[in-house]
């Protein structure tokens, strides 16, 4: 399984765009990159998944460069309710999953 | 769909007692996962099942922990005997493994276990 490195924490203000970058240097050819969000006292929630280039959904965008050794989760115009922990998970097919420490995002008013 | 259902939501028990946590996965999902989350260790995968069969239980901390999945709609995680260091939030998650894109796991609300 690919080892990941993410910032431990980030601060932002409401209305700003937030970019969280995850390094996964030893990602395997078959690995997809999945991001989860976890609010306090809740289980993680799937945000977005991609393999390469750019993926966008109603919640976020995911940018993956050609070498796939990193990925960036982009949250447009964050609000207070986006305060959460964000996890980056390279892997395949939903079996063995390793959640690292994640990035704790704190959005201020 | 009601999502993944876990019970109880909170459990307080004394050291040495048996604890059973229950999970009902989302209908149609064929993979089920048990996780444990603490401040110190983060979110740890304990065991996962595919089509009711345990695939990897290497994350189960000790023989005191056991998990079963008798059918596609029910799983249990049992701790016997429980110890204070087992205090944590235990999450159950399920997914539908039918393609490489089925990496999305749906998590239940968790069971907060306190062992005194």
Interface residues (C-beta under 8 A of the other chain):
Chain A: X30 X32 X34 X38 X41 X42 X43 X44 X45 X46 X49 X87 X89 X91 X92 X93 X94 X95 X96 X97 X98 X99 X100 X101 X102
Chain B: X4 X31 X33 X35 X42 X43 X44 X45 X48 X50 X55 X56 X91 X93 X95 X97 X99 X100 X101 X102 X103 X104 X105 X106 X107 X108 X109 X110
